[in-house]
Amino acid sequence: MMTIRLKTAADDARLMPLWTGHFGSSVVVSRGRVHDARDLDGFVAEEGGVLLGAATFAPGGSGMEIVTLDSVVEDRGAGAALLEAVTERAREAGMRRLWLVTTNDNIRAIRFYQKRGWDLCALHRDAVAQARKLKPKIPLLGNDGIPILHEIEFERLL
């Protein structure tokens, strides 16, 4: 049975391979802000002690940004459960808006968020060029050989 629990500093060593595999490191850039996932609050999804995924978030103003959302094994429900855990945390904190950013090559994530009722609220054209100034390791090509150019912002109003 899958469990969702708060991320602790002790989880960082287990999560580093996940973050490195998806982002090249634990550092993530979104909308011109540099985040280190190790320093963020978050949730971990596990089953029998086996890591299924993790999410990190950063509150700001009247909203909360989901900075990372990763599944080890897709189509097991970990991503959806983590998304719901962050949503509940935001509600408890009195937030009015959840938001997140992905890149234009991340077609699977775009589909995932839309299926769950998230609204595409902004396209930030050529934003990844600016992000590369903060994190030069961001590759030029992403999933399926698609050039990584734009940030796509999704939101969920609470």
Secondary structure, DSSP 8 states (H G I E B T S, - for coil): -EEEEE--GGGHHHHHHHHHHHHSSSEEEETTEEEEGGGSEEEEEEETTEEEEEEEEEEETTEEEEEEEEESSTTSSHHHHHHHHHHHHHHHTT-SEEEEEEETT-HHHHHHHHHTT-EEEEEETTHHHHHHHH-TT--SB-GGG-B---EEEEEEE-
